[in-house]
Amino acid sequence: MEVAEGTVTAVRDSQNRHLGHVEFGAPEWQAFLQDLKADRF
């Protein structure tokens, strides 16, 4: 996985770059990271 942070956070599969990326706004990205750290997945 590759992550590029800027005004939005873009995420893509580093093994399948041709599939494009998904963008997240700051609040959504922060919520994702908090859930990941809390082992909610």
N, CA, C and O atoms as a Maestro MAE file, in Angstrom:
{
 s_m_m2io_version
 :::
 2.0.0
}

f_m_ct {
 s_m_title
 :::
 protein
 m_atom[164] {
  # First column is atom index #
  i_m_mmod_type
  r_m_x_coord
  r_m_y_coord
  r_m_z_coord
  i_m_residue_number
  s_m_chain_name
  s_m_pdb_residue_name
  s_m_pdb_atom_name
  i_m_atomic_number
  :::
  1 25 0.850 -1.154 0.000 1 A "MET " " N  " 7
  2 3 0.000 0.000 0.000 1 A "MET " " CA " 6
  3 2 0.901 1.223 0.000 1 A "MET " " C  " 6
  4 15 1.910 1.267 0.704 1 A "MET " " O  " 8
  5 25 0.527 2.211 -0.795 2 A "GLU " " N  " 7
  6 3 1.211 3.498 -0.828 2 A "GLU " " CA " 6
  7 2 0.237 4.576 -0.389 2 A "GLU " " C  " 6
  8 15 -0.943 4.546 -0.738 2 A "GLU " " O  " 8
  9 25 0.744 5.527 0.380 3 A "VAL " " N  " 7
  10 3 -0.080 6.620 0.888 3 A "VAL " " CA " 6
  11 2 0.599 7.928 0.539 3 A "VAL " " C  " 6
  12 15 1.791 8.100 0.794 3 A "VAL " " O  " 8
  13 25 -0.157 8.859 -0.046 4 A "ALA " " N  " 7
  14 3 0.340 10.202 -0.347 4 A "ALA " " CA " 6
  15 2 -0.559 11.199 0.367 4 A "ALA " " C  " 6
  16 15 -1.752 11.293 0.079 4 A "ALA " " O  " 8
  17 25 0.023 11.941 1.300 5 A "GLU " " N  " 7
  18 3 -0.769 12.903 2.065 5 A "GLU " " CA " 6
  19 2 -0.576 14.306 1.510 5 A "GLU " " C  " 6
  20 15 0.535 14.706 1.163 5 A "GLU " " O  " 8
  21 25 -1.661 15.036 1.435 6 A "GLY " " N  " 7
  22 3 -1.682 16.420 0.987 6 A "GLY " " CA " 6
  23 2 -2.995 17.017 1.445 6 A "GLY " " C  " 6
  24 15 -3.393 16.828 2.594 6 A "GLY " " O  " 8
  25 25 -3.682 17.741 0.555 7 A "THR " " N  " 7
  26 3 -5.003 18.258 0.920 7 A "THR " " CA " 6
  27 2 -6.002 17.122 1.106 7 A "THR " " C  " 6
  28 15 -6.979 17.255 1.843 7 A "THR " " O  " 8
  29 25 -5.746 16.004 0.430 8 A "VAL " " N  " 7
  30 3 -6.466 14.750 0.647 8 A "VAL " " CA " 6
  31 2 -5.413 13.662 0.796 8 A "VAL " " C  " 6
  32 15 -4.248 13.870 0.458 8 A "VAL " " O  " 8
  33 25 -5.815 12.519 1.295 9 A "THR " " N  " 7
  34 3 -4.903 11.381 1.393 9 A "THR " " CA " 6
  35 2 -5.284 10.389 0.315 9 A "THR " " C  " 6
  36 15 -6.417 9.909 0.270 9 A "THR " " O  " 8
  37 25 -4.330 10.083 -0.557 10 A "ALA " " N  " 7
  38 3 -4.562 9.134 -1.639 10 A "ALA " " CA " 6
  39 2 -3.893 7.812 -1.279 10 A "ALA " " C  " 6
  40 15 -2.745 7.788 -0.835 10 A "ALA " " O  " 8
  41 25 -4.616 6.719 -1.473 11 A "VAL " " N  " 7
  42 3 -4.119 5.388 -1.132 11 A "VAL " " CA " 6
  43 2 -4.262 4.503 -2.360 11 A "VAL " " C  " 6
  44 15 -5.277 4.542 -3.056 11 A "VAL " " O  " 8
  45 25 -3.220 3.695 -2.620 12 A "ARG " " N  " 7
  46 3 -3.323 2.745 -3.726 12 A "ARG " " CA " 6
  47 2 -2.556 1.479 -3.396 12 A "ARG " " C  " 6
  48 15 -1.692 1.463 -2.520 12 A "ARG " " O  " 8
  49 25 -2.885 0.438 -4.105 13 A "ASP " " N  " 7
  50 3 -2.220 -0.856 -3.972 13 A "ASP " " CA " 6
  51 2 -0.896 -0.767 -4.724 13 A "ASP " " C  " 6
  52 15 -0.890 -0.586 -5.942 13 A "ASP " " O  " 8
  53 25 0.212 -0.890 -4.025 14 A "SER " " N  " 7
  54 3 1.522 -0.744 -4.658 14 A "SER " " CA " 6
  55 2 1.837 -1.884 -5.624 14 A "SER " " C  " 6
  56 15 2.739 -1.753 -6.452 14 A "SER " " O  " 8
  57 25 1.118 -2.990 -5.535 15 A "GLN " " N  " 7
  58 3 1.350 -4.111 -6.442 15 A "GLN " " CA " 6
  59 2 0.454 -4.035 -7.678 15 A "GLN " " C  " 6
  60 15 0.701 -4.719 -8.672 15 A "GLN " " O  " 8
  61 25 -0.590 -3.198 -7.614 16 A "ASN " " N  " 7
  62 3 -1.529 -3.047 -8.730 16 A "ASN " " CA " 6
  63 2 -1.804 -1.570 -8.975 16 A "ASN " " C  " 6
  64 15 -2.953 -1.130 -8.925 16 A "ASN " " O  " 8
  65 25 -0.767 -0.817 -9.235 17 A "ARG " " N  " 7
  66 3 -0.883 0.637 -9.386 17 A "ARG " " CA " 6
  67 2 -1.839 1.044 -10.501 17 A "ARG " " C  " 6
  68 15 -2.455 2.109 -10.442 17 A "ARG " " O  " 8
  69 25 -1.960 0.206 -11.503 18 A "HIS " " N  " 7
  70 3 -2.821 0.523 -12.646 18 A "HIS " " CA " 6
  71 2 -4.303 0.606 -12.264 18 A "HIS " " C  " 6
  72 15 -5.111 1.108 -13.046 18 A "HIS " " O  " 8
  73 25 -4.664 0.124 -11.084 19 A "LEU " " N  " 7
  74 3 -6.064 0.163 -10.649 19 A "LEU " " CA " 6
  75 2 -6.473 1.518 -10.089 19 A "LEU " " C  " 6
  76 15 -7.642 1.732 -9.768 19 A "LEU " " O  " 8
  77 25 -5.520 2.431 -9.972 20 A "GLY " " N  " 7
  78 3 -5.842 3.774 -9.499 20 A "GLY " " CA " 6
  79 2 -5.722 3.902 -7.992 20 A "GLY " " C  " 6
  80 15 -5.087 3.082 -7.329 20 A "GLY " " O  " 8
  81 25 -6.340 4.940 -7.468 21 A "HIS " " N  " 7
  82 3 -6.232 5.225 -6.040 21 A "HIS " " CA " 6
  83 2 -7.589 5.639 -5.481 21 A "HIS " " C  " 6
  84 15 -8.530 5.917 -6.224 21 A "HIS " " O  " 8
  85 25 -7.663 5.671 -4.174 22 A "VAL " " N  " 7
  86 3 -8.851 6.119 -3.454 22 A "VAL " " CA " 6
  87 2 -8.426 7.321 -2.626 22 A "VAL " " C  " 6
  88 15 -7.365 7.301 -2.002 22 A "VAL " " O  " 8
  89 25 -9.247 8.372 -2.616 23 A "GLU " " N  " 7
  90 3 -8.922 9.578 -1.857 23 A "GLU " " CA " 6
  91 2 -9.817 9.708 -0.630 23 A "GLU " " C  " 6
  92 15 -11.008 9.398 -0.671 23 A "GLU " " O  " 8
  93 25 -9.217 10.170 0.453 24 A "PHE " " N  " 7
  94 3 -9.928 10.392 1.707 24 A "PHE " " CA " 6
  95 2 -9.670 11.809 2.184 24 A "PHE " " C  " 6
  96 15 -8.550 12.308 2.074 24 A "PHE " " O  " 8
  97 25 -10.689 12.456 2.708 25 A "GLY " " N  " 7
  98 3 -10.515 13.745 3.354 25 A "GLY " " CA " 6
  99 2 -9.838 13.541 4.700 25 A "GLY " " C  " 6
  100 15 -9.761 12.416 5.195 25 A "GLY " " O  " 8
  101 25 -9.348 14.619 5.290 26 A "ALA " " N  " 7
  102 3 -8.627 14.524 6.564 26 A "ALA " " CA " 6
  103 2 -9.448 13.859 7.669 26 A "ALA " " C  " 6
  104 15 -8.914 12.997 8.367 26 A "ALA " " O  " 8
  105 25 -10.727 14.217 7.863 27 A "PRO " " N  " 7
  106 3 -11.491 13.581 8.952 27 A "PRO " " CA " 6
  107 2 -11.652 12.069 8.758 27 A "PRO " " C  " 6
  108 15 -11.557 11.302 9.715 27 A "PRO " " O  " 8
  109 25 -11.892 11.654 7.527 28 A "GLU " " N  " 7
  110 3 -12.072 10.228 7.247 28 A "GLU " " CA " 6
  111 2 -10.768 9.461 7.458 28 A "GLU " " C  " 6
  112 15 -10.772 8.356 7.999 28 A "GLU " " O  " 8
  113 25 -9.654 10.052 7.028 29 A "TRP " " N  " 7
  114 3 -8.359 9.391 7.181 29 A "TRP " " CA " 6
  115 2 -7.992 9.262 8.659 29 A "TRP " " C  " 6
  116 15 -7.502 8.217 9.086 29 A "TRP " " O  " 8
  117 25 -8.223 10.307 9.431 30 A "GLN " " N  " 7
  118 3 -7.935 10.259 10.865 30 A "GLN " " CA " 6
  119 2 -8.805 9.210 11.562 30 A "GLN " " C  " 6
  120 15 -8.323 8.486 12.433 30 A "GLN " " O  " 8
  121 25 -10.072 9.127 11.185 31 A "ALA " " N  " 7
  122 3 -10.967 8.118 11.769 31 A "ALA " " CA " 6
  123 2 -10.481 6.711 11.422 31 A "ALA " " C  " 6
  124 15 -10.510 5.817 12.268 31 A "ALA " " O  " 8
  125 25 -10.038 6.516 10.187 32 A "PHE " " N  " 7
  126 3 -9.506 5.215 9.776 32 A "PHE " " CA " 6
  127 2 -8.286 4.844 10.607 32 A "PHE " " C  " 6
  128 15 -8.189 3.721 11.100 32 A "PHE " " O  " 8
  129 25 -7.353 5.781 10.764 33 A "LEU " " N  " 7
  130 3 -6.142 5.503 11.540 33 A "LEU " " CA " 6
  131 2 -6.465 5.195 12.999 33 A "LEU " " C  " 6
  132 15 -5.856 4.307 13.595 33 A "LEU " " O  " 8
  133 25 -7.410 5.918 13.571 34 A "GLN " " N  " 7
  134 3 -7.809 5.659 14.960 34 A "GLN " " CA " 6
  135 2 -8.409 4.263 15.102 34 A "GLN " " C  " 6
  136 15 -8.101 3.544 16.052 34 A "GLN " " O  " 8
  137 25 -9.264 3.884 14.158 35 A "ASP " " N  " 7
  138 3 -9.864 2.547 14.197 35 A "ASP " " CA " 6
  139 2 -8.807 1.466 14.003 35 A "ASP " " C  " 6
  140 15 -8.867 0.416 14.643 35 A "ASP " " O  " 8
  141 25 -7.851 1.714 13.134 36 A "LEU " " N  " 7
  142 3 -6.772 0.760 12.897 36 A "LEU " " CA " 6
  143 2 -5.942 0.567 14.164 36 A "LEU " " C  " 6
  144 15 -5.634 -0.563 14.542 36 A "LEU " " O  " 8
  145 25 -5.582 1.663 14.814 37 A "LYS " " N  " 7
  146 3 -4.794 1.593 16.051 37 A "LYS " " CA " 6
  147 2 -5.570 0.913 17.177 37 A "LYS " " C  " 6
  148 15 -4.973 0.269 18.040 37 A "LYS " " O  " 8
  149 25 -6.888 1.050 17.174 38 A "ALA " " N  " 7
  150 3 -7.732 0.429 18.205 38 A "ALA " " CA " 6
  151 2 -8.082 -1.020 17.859 38 A "ALA " " C  " 6
  152 15 -8.845 -1.666 18.578 38 A "ALA " " O  " 8
  153 25 -7.519 -1.531 16.750 39 A "ASP " " N  " 7
  154 3 -7.734 -2.918 16.312 39 A "ASP " " CA " 6
  155 2 -9.211 -3.215 16.082 39 A "ASP " " C  " 6
  156 15 -9.710 -4.263 16.491 39 A "ASP " " O  " 8
  157 25 -9.905 -2.293 15.429 40 A "ARG " " N  " 7
  158 3 -11.336 -2.474 15.147 40 A "ARG " " CA " 6
  159 2 -11.603 -3.164 13.810 40 A "ARG " " C  " 6
  160 15 -12.753 -3.284 13.389 40 A "ARG " " O  " 8
  161 25 -10.553 -3.611 13.154 41 A "PHE " " N  " 7
  162 3 -10.746 -4.289 11.872 41 A "PHE " " CA " 6
  163 2 -10.479 -5.758 11.997 41 A "PHE " " C  " 6
  164 15 -10.592 -6.491 11.015 41 A "PHE " " O  " 8
  :::
 }
 m_bond[163] {
  # First column is bond index #
  i_m_from
  i_m_to
  i_m_order
  :::
  1 1 2 1
  2 2 3 1
  3 3 4 2
  4 3 5 1
  5 5 6 1
  6 6 7 1
  7 7 8 2
  8 7 9 1
  9 9 10 1
  10 10 11 1
  11 11 12 2
  12 11 13 1
  13 13 14 1
  14 14 15 1
  15 15 16 2
  16 15 17 1
  17 17 18 1
  18 18 19 1
  19 19 20 2
  20 19 21 1
  21 21 22 1
  22 22 23 1
  23 23 24 2
  24 23 25 1
  25 25 26 1
  26 26 27 1
  27 27 28 2
  28 27 29 1
  29 29 30 1
  30 30 31 1
  31 31 32 2
  32 31 33 1
  33 33 34 1
  34 34 35 1
  35 35 36 2
  36 35 37 1
  37 37 38 1
  38 38 39 1
  39 39 40 2
  40 39 41 1
  41 41 42 1
  42 42 43 1
  43 43 44 2
  44 43 45 1
  45 45 46 1
  46 46 47 1
  47 47 48 2
  48 47 49 1
  49 49 50 1
  50 50 51 1
  51 51 52 2
  52 51 53 1
  53 53 54 1
  54 54 55 1
  55 55 56 2
  56 55 57 1
  57 57 58 1
  58 58 59 1
  59 59 60 2
  60 59 61 1
  61 61 62 1
  62 62 63 1
  63 63 64 2
  64 63 65 1
  65 65 66 1
  66 66 67 1
  67 67 68 2
  68 67 69 1
  69 69 70 1
  70 70 71 1
  71 71 72 2
  72 71 73 1
  73 73 74 1
  74 74 75 1
  75 75 76 2
  76 75 77 1
  77 77 78 1
  78 78 79 1
  79 79 80 2
  80 79 81 1
  81 81 82 1
  82 82 83 1
  83 83 84 2
  84 83 85 1
  85 85 86 1
  86 86 87 1
  87 87 88 2
  88 87 89 1
  89 89 90 1
  90 90 91 1
  91 91 92 2
  92 91 93 1
  93 93 94 1
  94 94 95 1
  95 95 96 2
  96 95 97 1
  97 97 98 1
  98 98 99 1
  99 99 100 2
  100 99 101 1
  101 101 102 1
  102 102 103 1
  103 103 104 2
  104 103 105 1
  105 105 106 1
  106 106 107 1
  107 107 108 2
  108 107 109 1
  109 109 110 1
  110 110 111 1
  111 111 112 2
  112 111 113 1
  113 113 114 1
  114 114 115 1
  115 115 116 2
  116 115 117 1
  117 117 118 1
  118 118 119 1
  119 119 120 2
  120 119 121 1
  121 121 122 1
  122 122 123 1
  123 123 124 2
  124 123 125 1
  125 125 126 1
  126 126 127 1
  127 127 128 2
  128 127 129 1
  129 129 130 1
  130 130 131 1
  131 131 132 2
  132 131 133 1
  133 133 134 1
  134 134 135 1
  135 135 136 2
  136 135 137 1
  137 137 138 1
  138 138 139 1
  139 139 140 2
  140 139 141 1
  141 141 142 1
  142 142 143 1
  143 143 144 2
  144 143 145 1
  145 145 146 1
  146 146 147 1
  147 147 148 2
  148 147 149 1
  149 149 150 1
  150 150 151 1
  151 151 152 2
  152 151 153 1
  153 153 154 1
  154 154 155 1
  155 155 156 2
  156 155 157 1
  157 157 158 1
  158 158 159 1
  159 159 160 2
  160 159 161 1
  161 161 162 1
  162 162 163 1
  163 163 164 2
  :::
 }
}
